[in-house]
Amino acid sequence: MIVAAALPLVAEYGAAVTTSQIARAAGIGEATIFRVFQDKDEVLDACVAEAVGTDHVLRELATIPLDEPLTVRLTEAAEALRAHLERLGTVIGALHASGHRRGRGPGPGARDGNRNGDGDGDGPPRDSRAESFATLRNAVVELIEPDRAALRLSPEKVAAAFLGLLFTRLQTPAPDADAPLTPAELIDMLLHGALHHPENA
């Protein structure tokens, strides 16, 4: 409850958010926060852990009906993943911009100070990123599996390509004159390529 209430505030204010703001949003007394967390930094660390975690988006992917057409399934998956990645980017970006660094020792949301091996302790460890990607890929594979017979590539390869295209779309700013691919365009590119079909050429 505390972390859920804190997340939108952290996204807006970064490390400048106060525990009194968080308490008001959660509908609790400020002292209750300190019965769960040692201090505000532990609350912020827990918010990062929640934003990085994939449990929420995996639940959303699991609710997509497998009897829908493949394009519909992948469009819904793209929207769920876009929302997840944008929330992650907003929370991490707001904290980074306001000077917060993860990892100060044990606690409900604390992280090992240099688990990602790059010396700054401000992101998930590399093995955690790989594990998260594999978990997301497996969830997308389940959505693609009903159409295995219609695909030239395995669902595993299609899922990896789908995630690669989606992540690149979200992480690469488009030139001012060119809007990024919409989820529908991305999925059309994935399933049908960029070339005109011979009958339409």
Secondary structure, 3 states (H helix, E strand, C coil): CHHHHHHHHHHHHHHHCCHHHHHHHHCCCHHHHHHHCCCHHHHHHHHHHHHHCCHHHHHHHHCCCCCCCHHHHHHHHHHHHHHHHHHHHHHHHHHHHCCCCCCCCCCCCCCCCCCCCCCCCCCCCHHHHHHHHHHHHHHHHHHHHHHHHHCCCCHHHHHHHHHHHHHHHHHCCCCCCCCCCCHHHHHHHHHHCCCCCHHHC
